[in-house]
């Protein structure tokens, strides 16, 4: 069910989730991109009004707040056959929410939900494309 997570529903299923990216294309083949990734808040499924999801209400992790991540990337052309790129995901190194072990069951990775939140924190990348 949307907006819930936990014992019955498994990993968070936010009502709203999006990624927005904007790119500034500069002369001479350079560009800078900024991405905003948003995941809405979710509530523990046992606190739902739905009787099929009822369970023992937990005082731990009643709600996971909304999460926002900012990513930054850039590319630059060097000569005719070389393009360099680099970037940072989760620029501000926002930690994922810590979830109680009983709530995670088999869905978690340590103490959070992988694929929904950035479990590794800030990550950086570099790469090159060579055309010849």
Secondary structure by P-SEA (a helix, b strand, c coil): cccccccccccccccccbbbbbbbbbccccbbbbbbbbbccccccccccccccccccccccccccbbbbbbbbbcccccccbbbbbbccccccccccccccccccccccccccccccccccccccccccccc
